[in-house]
C-alpha cells in the first residue's frame, strides 16, 4: 500500500476539458475541477467534493502540480 501511494505521486497530470467546456485535471484515479486562478497559480478541487464531501485540493503553478492539500475520502 505504501509503495502504491509513493508511485502515484509521480503520475503525470492530464489537462482535459469536460463535455461542457470546463477545464479539469486528472491525476492517478482522481479528477479535479478548476476553482480559481491568480496569475500563474491555479487551485483545483476534487470533482467528488459535492457527492462525497471530499476536501482534497490541488494547486498548480505554470501547469505543474505543486501541492495537494487534504486527503481523498473516497476511491
N, C-alpha and C positions, 0 to 999 in steps of 0.2 A: 504494500500500500504506500509506504513512504517513497519508494522508488517511482511509482506512478505519479505522485504529486510533484516530485522534482523534475521528471521529464516533461510533464505537462507545462511547466513554467516556460519551457523553451519552444513551445509550439508557435508557429508563425501566426500573425494576425491576418485575417482576411477582411478587407473592407468591401462591403456589399451594399446593395440598396434593396429595400423591401419592394413589394409589388406596387405600393403606393408612392414610391419615390423617396422614402425616408432612409437616411444613412444608418447603417448598423455595422458592427464588427463581430466577427466570430473568432473565438479563441478556445481551442480544445472543443469541448462539448457545449460551450456556453455562448449565448449571443447577448450583445449589449446594444441598446438604443442610444442614439446621440441625445444628450441632455442640454449641454451648454458649451459654448466656445468663447474663449477670450484670447485674442491674438493667436498664438500657435498652440495653445493648450486647450484640450477638449475633454470633457467629462462625459462618460458613458454609463448608463445604469443598466443593470441586468434586465433582460426582457421579461423575466418572471417576477418582477417587482410587485405587480398588482395581483397576479394569480397565486403566488407563494409567499408574498411579503419578503422577498429576497432583497437585502440591503447592499449587495456587492456592487461596487462602483469601480470602473476602470478609468485611468487617466492617461491620455496620450499627449505627447508633445512632438510636433512635426511628424505625425503618423507613426510614432514609435511608442510602444507600451512602456510607460514609466512607473506606474503604480497600480496596485489593486488594493482597494480598501474594503474590509469586511470579508465574510465567507459566504459562499453559496449555501443555502439551507435546503437545496433540492438536488436531484440528479439529472 
